[in-house]
Amino acid sequence: CQKSFSSHSSSLSLSKASTDFIMQLTVFTKTSTKSTDAKVLLQDRFYRQDDKCISGEKECILIIERMQIDVTSWSRAHPGGESILQKFHGKDATKAFKAVGHSDAAHAMLRKFKVDNSLGREEQQNQCTPTISRWIQKLFTKEDPTGIHKLMGIFCLCHFAYRFYLMLFSDDLAAGFGSLPDQNNPTAGASILSLYCLIPHAVLSISSLLFHTVPKERVAGKPMIWQEFRAHNIIFGLRSVLCSVVSWVSIYCHHRWRTLSVCLSCLIVLGSCRASDIATSRLRHDPVESTTATMPYWEGCSFQTQYWFKQTYALAQFGATITCLLVSNPAWPLAVLLPIQGASLLMTLVRKGLISTQTYHVLYSLSLLSVFFIGVRYVFCCWLYRYNLRTWESVDLIGLFLLALITFQMRRSGFDKYVIWLPIVVCRIAVGDKYIHWKIW
């Protein structure tokens, strides 16, 4: 009996040891031989995938225009979010449906989800595979009755086109924001009109709060605006606008308040980091999600392609932050604003069915590349013909690229964002403009 008991205990211990080994091996495999400490979550964030399941966990049947509509199999793909549909489960949602001002395509979808009582529920859901029209003409909503958001959007698109043309194709690398007066051009200076042109960009970001139907949870399957993304978009959009204003003021005052301008930009950058953390803590629906790492991609997009996109997007975010810290060319913070505000426009077009998910990622990547080309052209002009500078005198933008790579890798390795940015901010203020050629502006 004792032998049998000992043998049984040994078997149990061996079984437990085998189970533990298999679990450890599974964790080791999933992390792709990377470190298994607390840093893995940050280090491998680009390996995360968006949740492509559009079927809701809870039953969702509405009554619209006297029809029983079963949207359970599609509720997580609803552009307004699943929670609003669940709010009307088992109730008459006709009034709410009409109040939103749904498109003809949405009305057509009602017939596809109409419950046929002659079929079983499983057969019913198998037949209801909705296809959303790619072209929806209706771009105006009742949530913006004055049209302020759309008017600001049109102005900002035209403004971006004008400034980017100057930065990419003209001799004015400050894109019309003016430069310091010198012997050759004593009347030069920062233009007041350029400062006024920044105001609509701030209004555009803030006026997005007019839209109350933005869902709290991320919509499954397609890149569409949700509340956390909107909050981050407003915060970082205002950061770019304010840093452009600070750089403009430095030029306008002939750099007499140069140190104050640098300190203000540093405070703006740190404040935006803190504000985004608060927004995430209050609005993030799923703690595993990330605004960048779990962005939806199109059907058939390979893992390597997604990984490339995710790294590019994240690296661009670090570059944008460092650009705002430079307090150099006032047009540069405006340049990094294009992808920020452009992303919201592209997501709206996806929501309306006017562009596909793949088109979104291509156009957004092009907006990031346009900023990169502006930097390359600046270095080219400095070295060859524009300002006749020595090599070390144009190190500011080259240093920006290198610092963006370093901070990006530090964040991936698990460093806290404030551990990264606080020393950089202190060095920026302490070292000053020794390696930044700001006087040319």
C-alpha positions as CSV (number, residue, x, y, z in Angstrom):
1,C,0.0,0.0,0.0
2,Q,2.8,2.4,1.0
3,K,4.6,1.6,-2.3
4,S,1.5,2.1,-4.2
5,F,0.8,5.5,-2.5
6,S,4.4,6.6,-3.0
7,S,4.2,5.6,-6.7
8,H,0.9,7.5,-7.0
9,S,2.4,10.6,-5.4
10,S,5.4,10.4,-7.6
11,S,3.2,10.2,-10.6
12,L,1.2,13.2,-9.4
13,S,4.4,15.2,-8.9
14,L,5.7,14.2,-12.3
15,S,2.4,15.1,-13.9
16,K,2.4,18.5,-12.1
17,A,6.0,19.1,-13.2
18,S,5.2,18.1,-16.8
19,T,2.2,20.5,-16.8
20,D,4.3,23.3,-15.4
21,F,7.0,22.7,-18.0
22,I,4.5,22.7,-20.8
23,M,3.0,26.0,-19.5
24,Q,6.4,27.6,-19.3
25,L,7.2,26.3,-22.8
26,T,4.0,27.8,-24.1
27,V,4.8,31.2,-22.6
28,F,8.4,31.0,-23.9
29,T,7.0,30.3,-27.4
30,K,4.4,33.0,-27.4
31,T,7.0,35.7,-26.4
32,S,9.2,34.5,-29.3
33,T,12.3,33.8,-27.0
34,K,12.1,37.4,-25.6
35,S,12.5,38.3,-21.9
36,T,9.6,37.0,-19.8
37,D,9.7,39.7,-17.2
38,A,7.3,42.6,-16.9
39,K,8.8,44.4,-19.9
40,V,7.4,41.8,-22.3
41,L,4.0,43.5,-22.5
42,L,5.5,46.7,-23.8
43,Q,8.2,45.0,-25.9
44,D,5.8,42.8,-27.8
45,R,3.0,45.3,-28.2
46,F,3.4,45.2,-32.0
47,Y,2.7,41.5,-31.9
48,R,-0.8,42.1,-30.7
49,Q,-3.7,41.7,-33.1
50,D,-7.0,43.6,-33.4
51,D,-10.1,41.6,-32.5
52,K,-11.7,40.8,-35.9
53,C,-14.8,39.2,-34.4
54,I,-17.9,41.4,-35.3
55,S,-20.4,39.1,-33.6
56,G,-21.6,40.3,-30.1
57,E,-21.5,38.1,-27.1
58,K,-25.0,39.1,-26.0
59,E,-28.2,38.8,-28.1
60,C,-29.2,42.1,-29.7
61,I,-32.7,42.3,-31.3
62,L,-34.3,45.7,-32.0
63,I,-37.6,46.9,-33.3
64,I,-37.2,49.5,-36.1
65,E,-40.1,50.6,-38.3
66,R,-42.2,47.7,-37.0
67,M,-39.6,45.2,-38.1
68,Q,-37.8,42.9,-35.7
69,I,-34.1,43.3,-36.5
70,D,-31.5,40.8,-35.2
71,V,-28.0,42.5,-35.3
72,T,-26.3,40.1,-32.9
73,S,-24.0,38.7,-35.6
74,W,-22.8,42.3,-36.5
75,S,-23.2,44.4,-33.3
76,R,-19.4,44.9,-32.7
77,A,-19.0,46.3,-36.2
78,H,-21.7,49.0,-35.6
79,P,-20.0,52.4,-36.3
80,G,-21.8,53.8,-33.2
81,G,-20.5,51.0,-31.0
82,E,-22.1,47.9,-29.6
83,S,-23.3,49.5,-26.3
84,I,-25.8,51.8,-28.0
85,L,-27.4,48.8,-29.7
86,Q,-27.6,46.9,-26.4
87,K,-29.3,49.8,-24.9
88,F,-32.3,49.2,-27.2
89,H,-32.3,45.4,-27.1
90,G,-35.9,44.2,-27.0
91,K,-37.2,47.8,-27.5
92,D,-38.5,50.0,-30.2
93,A,-35.5,51.9,-31.6
94,T,-37.3,53.6,-34.5
95,K,-37.1,57.1,-33.1
96,A,-33.4,56.9,-32.2
97,F,-32.6,55.3,-35.6
98,K,-34.3,58.2,-37.4
99,A,-32.8,60.9,-35.1
100,V,-29.3,59.9,-36.1
101,G,-30.0,60.4,-39.8
102,H,-28.9,57.0,-41.1
103,S,-28.0,56.7,-44.7
104,D,-29.8,54.8,-47.5
105,A,-27.2,52.0,-47.1
106,A,-28.1,51.7,-43.4
107,H,-31.8,51.5,-44.3
108,A,-31.0,48.8,-46.8
109,M,-29.2,46.8,-44.1
110,L,-32.5,46.6,-42.0
111,R,-34.0,44.2,-44.6
112,K,-30.9,42.0,-44.4
113,F,-31.2,41.7,-40.6
114,K,-34.9,41.4,-40.5
115,V,-35.9,38.3,-38.5
116,D,-37.7,35.6,-40.5
117,N,-39.7,33.7,-37.9
118,S,-39.9,30.7,-40.2
119,L,-36.2,30.1,-39.8
120,G,-34.3,29.0,-36.7
121,R,-32.0,31.5,-35.1
122,E,-28.8,29.7,-36.3
123,E,-30.0,29.6,-39.9
124,Q,-31.2,33.2,-39.6
125,Q,-27.7,34.5,-38.5
126,N,-26.0,32.4,-41.3
127,Q,-28.1,34.2,-43.9
128,C,-27.4,37.7,-42.4
129,T,-24.0,38.5,-43.7
130,P,-24.2,42.3,-44.3
131,T,-22.2,44.1,-46.9
132,I,-21.7,47.8,-46.3
133,S,-21.8,50.1,-49.3
134,R,-18.4,51.7,-50.1
135,W,-19.9,54.9,-51.3
136,I,-22.2,56.8,-49.0
137,Q,-22.9,60.3,-50.1
138,K,-24.1,61.7,-46.9
139,L,-21.3,63.5,-45.1
140,F,-23.3,66.0,-43.0
141,T,-24.9,65.1,-39.7
142,K,-27.4,66.8,-37.3
143,E,-24.8,66.9,-34.5
144,D,-23.0,69.8,-36.2
145,P,-25.9,72.0,-37.3
146,T,-23.8,75.2,-37.7
147,G,-21.2,73.3,-39.9
148,I,-18.4,74.7,-37.8
149,H,-16.5,71.4,-37.7
150,K,-16.7,70.9,-41.5
151,L,-15.9,74.5,-42.3
152,M,-12.8,74.3,-40.1
153,G,-11.9,71.0,-41.7
154,I,-12.1,72.4,-45.2
155,F,-9.9,75.4,-44.2
156,C,-7.3,73.2,-42.5
157,L,-7.0,71.0,-45.6
158,C,-6.4,74.0,-47.8
159,H,-4.0,75.4,-45.2
160,F,-2.0,72.1,-45.0
161,A,-1.8,72.0,-48.8
162,Y,-0.4,75.6,-49.0
163,R,2.1,75.2,-46.2
164,F,3.3,71.8,-47.3
165,Y,3.8,73.1,-50.9
166,L,6.0,75.9,-49.5
167,M,8.1,73.5,-47.3
168,L,8.5,70.9,-50.1
169,F,8.9,73.0,-53.2
170,S,9.7,76.6,-52.4
171,D,12.8,78.4,-51.0
172,D,10.8,79.4,-48.0
173,L,11.4,76.5,-45.6
174,A,9.5,78.3,-42.8
175,A,6.4,77.9,-45.0
176,G,5.3,81.6,-44.9
177,F,5.6,81.9,-41.1
178,G,8.3,84.6,-41.6
179,S,11.9,84.8,-40.5
180,L,14.1,87.2,-38.6
181,P,15.0,90.5,-40.3
182,D,18.5,90.7,-41.6
183,Q,20.7,93.0,-43.8
184,N,19.3,91.6,-47.0
185,N,15.6,91.7,-45.9
186,P,15.2,94.2,-43.0
187,T,11.4,94.1,-43.3
188,A,11.1,90.3,-42.7
189,G,9.5,89.0,-39.6
190,A,6.8,86.6,-38.3
191,S,3.5,87.2,-40.0
192,I,0.4,87.9,-37.8
193,L,-1.7,86.2,-40.5
194,S,0.2,83.0,-40.1
195,L,-0.6,83.0,-36.4
196,Y,-4.3,83.5,-37.1
197,C,-4.2,80.5,-39.5
198,L,-3.3,78.2,-36.6
199,I,-6.6,79.0,-34.8
200,P,-8.9,76.9,-37.0
201,H,-6.7,73.9,-36.4
202,A,-7.4,74.2,-32.6
203,V,-11.1,74.8,-33.2
204,L,-11.2,71.7,-35.5
205,S,-9.8,69.5,-32.8
206,I,-12.0,70.9,-30.0
207,S,-15.2,70.9,-32.1
208,S,-15.0,67.1,-32.5
209,L,-16.6,67.0,-29.1
210,L,-19.8,68.1,-30.7
211,F,-20.3,64.5,-31.9
212,H,-22.0,62.6,-29.1
213,T,-22.5,59.3,-30.9
214,V,-18.7,58.4,-30.9
215,P,-18.6,55.0,-29.2
216,K,-16.6,54.3,-26.1
217,E,-15.4,51.0,-27.3
218,R,-13.3,50.5,-30.5
219,V,-15.4,49.3,-33.5
220,A,-14.3,45.8,-34.6
221,G,-12.9,45.2,-38.1
222,K,-12.3,48.8,-39.3
223,P,-10.4,51.9,-38.2
224,M,-13.0,54.2,-36.9
225,I,-13.0,56.9,-34.3
226,W,-13.7,56.0,-30.7
227,Q,-13.6,58.1,-27.6
228,E,-10.1,57.3,-26.4
229,F,-8.7,58.0,-29.9
230,R,-10.7,61.3,-30.1
231,A,-9.3,62.4,-26.7
232,H,-5.7,61.6,-27.8
233,N,-6.3,63.3,-31.1
234,I,-7.5,66.5,-29.4
235,I,-4.6,66.5,-26.9
236,F,-1.8,66.0,-29.4
237,G,-3.4,68.2,-32.0
238,L,-3.5,71.1,-29.5
239,R,0.1,70.3,-28.5
240,S,1.2,70.9,-32.1
241,V,-0.8,74.1,-32.4
242,L,0.6,75.5,-29.2
243,C,4.2,74.6,-30.0
244,S,3.8,76.3,-33.4
245,V,2.5,79.4,-31.6
246,V,5.4,79.3,-29.1
247,S,8.0,79.1,-32.0
248,W,6.2,81.9,-33.9
249,V,6.3,84.1,-30.8
250,S,10.0,83.5,-30.5
251,I,10.5,84.8,-34.0
252,Y,8.1,87.6,-33.6
253,C,10.0,88.9,-30.5
254,H,13.3,88.5,-32.3
255,H,14.2,85.6,-30.0
256,R,14.4,88.0,-26.9
257,W,12.3,85.5,-25.0
258,R,14.0,82.4,-26.4
259,T,14.5,80.6,-23.1
260,L,10.9,81.2,-22.1
261,S,9.7,79.8,-25.4
262,V,11.8,76.6,-24.9
263,C,10.5,76.1,-21.4
264,L,6.9,76.6,-22.5
265,S,7.3,74.0,-25.2
266,C,8.7,71.5,-22.7
267,L,5.8,72.1,-20.4
268,I,3.3,71.6,-23.3
269,V,4.9,68.3,-24.2
270,L,4.9,67.0,-20.7
271,G,1.4,68.2,-20.1
272,S,0.2,66.4,-23.2
273,C,1.8,63.2,-22.0
274,R,0.0,63.5,-18.6
275,A,-3.3,64.5,-20.3
276,S,-3.2,61.5,-22.6
277,D,-2.6,59.2,-19.6
278,I,-5.7,60.6,-17.8
279,A,-7.8,60.2,-21.0
280,T,-6.6,56.5,-21.3
281,S,-7.4,55.7,-17.7
282,R,-10.9,57.1,-18.0
283,L,-11.8,56.0,-21.6
284,R,-10.0,52.8,-22.4
285,H,-12.5,50.0,-22.7
286,D,-10.1,47.1,-22.9
287,P,-6.8,47.3,-21.0
288,V,-5.1,45.0,-23.6
289,E,-5.8,47.4,-26.5
290,S,-3.6,50.2,-27.8
291,T,-4.4,53.1,-30.0
292,T,-1.6,52.0,-32.4
293,A,-0.8,48.3,-31.7
294,T,-4.3,47.0,-32.1
295,M,-5.4,49.1,-35.0
296,P,-7.6,47.0,-37.4
297,Y,-6.1,46.1,-40.8
298,W,-7.6,44.8,-44.0
299,E,-8.5,41.2,-44.8
300,G,-5.4,39.3,-46.1
301,C,-2.9,41.8,-44.7
302,S,0.2,39.7,-43.6
303,F,1.6,39.9,-40.1
304,Q,4.9,41.3,-41.3
305,T,3.0,44.1,-43.1
306,Q,1.1,44.9,-40.0
307,Y,4.3,44.9,-37.9
308,W,5.9,47.3,-40.3
309,F,2.9,49.7,-40.2
310,K,2.8,49.6,-36.4
311,Q,6.5,50.3,-36.0
312,T,6.3,53.2,-38.4
313,Y,3.3,54.7,-36.7
314,A,4.9,54.4,-33.2
315,L,8.3,55.8,-34.4
316,A,6.5,58.8,-36.0
317,Q,4.8,59.6,-32.7
318,F,8.2,59.9,-30.9
319,G,9.5,62.0,-33.8
320,A,6.5,64.3,-33.5
321,T,7.2,64.8,-29.8
322,I,10.8,65.7,-30.3
323,T,9.9,68.1,-33.1
324,C,7.7,70.0,-30.7
325,L,10.6,70.2,-28.2
326,L,13.0,71.8,-30.8
327,V,11.3,75.2,-30.9
328,S,13.0,75.8,-34.2
329,N,11.1,76.2,-37.5
330,P,7.5,77.1,-36.5
331,A,6.2,75.2,-39.5
332,W,7.5,71.8,-38.2
333,P,5.0,71.4,-35.4
334,L,2.3,72.2,-38.0
335,A,3.8,69.6,-40.3
336,V,3.4,66.8,-37.7
337,L,-0.2,68.0,-37.1
338,L,-1.2,66.7,-40.6
339,P,-1.1,63.0,-39.7
340,I,-2.9,63.7,-36.4
341,Q,-5.8,65.6,-37.9
342,G,-5.7,63.6,-41.1
343,A,-6.2,60.3,-39.3
344,S,-9.6,61.6,-38.0
345,L,-10.7,62.5,-41.5
346,L,-9.6,59.2,-42.9
347,M,-11.4,57.3,-40.1
348,T,-14.6,59.3,-40.8
349,L,-14.3,58.3,-44.5
350,V,-14.0,54.7,-43.5
351,R,-17.0,55.0,-41.3
352,K,-19.0,56.5,-44.1
353,G,-17.9,53.7,-46.4
354,L,-16.1,56.1,-48.8
355,I,-12.6,54.4,-48.4
356,S,-11.5,51.0,-47.4
357,T,-9.3,50.0,-44.5
358,Q,-6.4,49.4,-46.8
359,T,-6.8,52.9,-48.3
360,Y,-6.8,54.4,-44.8
361,H,-3.4,52.8,-43.9
362,V,-1.9,53.8,-47.3
363,L,-3.0,57.5,-47.0
364,Y,-2.0,57.8,-43.4
365,S,1.4,56.4,-44.1
366,L,1.8,58.9,-47.0
367,S,1.0,61.7,-44.6
368,L,3.8,60.5,-42.3
369,L,6.2,60.2,-45.2
370,S,5.5,63.8,-46.3
371,V,6.7,65.0,-42.9
372,F,9.9,62.9,-43.3
373,F,10.5,64.4,-46.8
374,I,10.2,67.9,-45.3
375,G,13.0,67.0,-42.9
376,V,15.2,65.5,-45.6
377,R,14.8,68.6,-47.8
378,Y,15.7,70.9,-44.9
379,V,19.0,69.0,-44.4
380,F,19.7,69.0,-48.1
381,C,19.1,72.8,-48.4
382,C,21.2,73.5,-45.3
383,W,24.2,71.5,-46.6
384,L,24.2,72.4,-50.2
385,Y,22.9,75.9,-51.0
386,R,20.3,77.5,-48.8
387,Y,22.1,78.7,-45.7
388,N,25.7,77.7,-46.4
389,L,26.0,76.0,-43.0
390,R,28.7,73.8,-41.8
391,T,27.9,70.1,-41.1
392,W,27.5,70.5,-37.3
393,E,25.2,73.4,-37.7
394,S,22.4,71.3,-39.2
395,V,22.7,68.6,-36.7
396,D,19.3,69.5,-35.1
397,L,17.2,67.5,-37.5
398,I,19.6,64.6,-37.9
399,G,19.7,64.5,-34.1
400,L,15.9,64.4,-34.1
401,F,15.8,61.3,-36.2
402,L,18.4,59.5,-34.0
403,L,16.8,60.6,-30.8
404,A,13.4,59.4,-32.1
405,L,14.9,55.9,-32.8
406,I,16.5,55.8,-29.3
407,T,13.4,56.8,-27.4
408,F,11.3,54.4,-29.5
409,Q,13.6,51.5,-28.6
410,M,13.7,52.5,-24.9
411,R,9.9,52.6,-24.8
412,R,9.7,49.1,-26.4
413,S,12.2,47.9,-23.8
414,G,9.8,48.8,-21.1
415,F,11.0,52.2,-19.9
416,D,8.3,54.4,-18.4
417,K,7.5,57.4,-20.7
418,Y,8.4,59.9,-18.0
419,V,11.7,58.2,-17.4
420,I,12.4,58.8,-21.1
421,W,11.0,62.3,-21.5
422,L,12.0,64.1,-18.3
423,P,15.7,63.8,-18.8
424,I,15.3,64.9,-22.4
425,V,13.3,68.0,-21.3
426,V,15.9,68.8,-18.6
427,C,18.7,68.5,-21.2
428,R,16.8,70.6,-23.7
429,I,16.5,73.5,-21.2
430,A,20.0,73.1,-19.7
431,V,21.9,72.7,-23.0
432,G,19.8,75.3,-24.7
433,D,20.4,75.9,-28.4
434,K,24.0,74.9,-28.7
435,Y,23.2,72.2,-31.3
436,I,20.0,73.8,-32.8
437,H,20.5,76.3,-35.6
438,W,17.4,78.4,-34.7
439,K,18.6,81.9,-35.8
440,I,17.9,81.3,-39.5
441,W,14.2,81.4,-38.8
